Amino acid sequence: AMIFTSTDYTNVYILDKKANKIISISKDGTIDNQYLWSNLSKATSFAVDEEADKVFVTIDNKLYSFDL
């Protein structure tokens, strides 16, 4: 699993490659949302831009993005 957050962000983001999803958890521990995509098992990195409401994922040297 990979984790992404920032001190300014309201959530912590966890990439669970085995379950093919990114889980958004508020910093108080509540699950906010889940994003499912079968290709997430192949992800090599990811980042989140809460201000732009975007998730960025790298798979096979290609950059993908989707809305939060």
C-alpha positions in Angstrom: 0.0 0.0 0.0 1.0 3.6 -0.6 0.0 6.6 1.4 -0.4 10.2 0.3 -1.3 13.4 2.3 -0.2 16.9 3.1 -0.5 19.0 6.3 -2.9 21.3 4.4 -5.1 18.4 3.2 -8.3 17.3 5.0 -7.8 13.6 4.1 -5.2 10.8 3.9 -5.2 8.8 0.7 -4.3 5.1 0.7 -3.6 3.2 -2.5 -4.5 -0.5 -1.9 -3.1 -2.2 -5.0 -4.5 -5.7 -3.9 -8.1 -4.3 -3.7 -7.7 -2.0 -6.8 -8.8 1.1 -4.9 -7.8 4.3 -3.4 -9.4 5.0 0.0 -9.9 8.6 1.2 -9.9 8.8 5.0 -10.5 12.0 6.9 -7.8 12.8 9.5 -10.3 12.0 12.3 -10.4 8.4 10.9 -13.7 8.3 9.0 -13.7 6.8 5.6 -14.7 9.6 3.2 -14.7 7.8 -0.2 -13.3 5.0 -2.2 -12.2 5.0 -5.8 -12.1 1.7 -7.7 -10.2 0.9 -10.9 -9.0 -2.5 -11.9 -5.7 -1.0 -13.2 -4.7 0.3 -9.8 -3.0 -3.0 -9.1 -0.3 -1.9 -11.6 0.2 1.6 -10.2 3.8 2.6 -9.5 2.9 5.9 -7.8 0.1 8.2 -7.1 -0.6 11.8 -5.9 -3.7 13.8 -4.9 -4.4 17.5 -5.5 -7.3 18.3 -3.2 -7.4 21.9 -4.4 -8.0 20.8 -8.0 -10.1 17.7 -6.9 -7.8 15.4 -8.9 -6.0 12.1 -8.4 -3.0 11.3 -10.5 -1.7 7.7 -11.0 1.3 6.4 -12.8 0.9 3.0 -14.6 3.4 1.6 -17.1 5.1 5.1 -17.5 1.7 6.7 -18.3 0.0 9.3 -16.2 -3.7 9.0 -15.5 -6.0 11.4 -13.7 -9.5 11.3 -12.4 -11.8 13.6 -10.3 -12.2 13.2 -6.6 
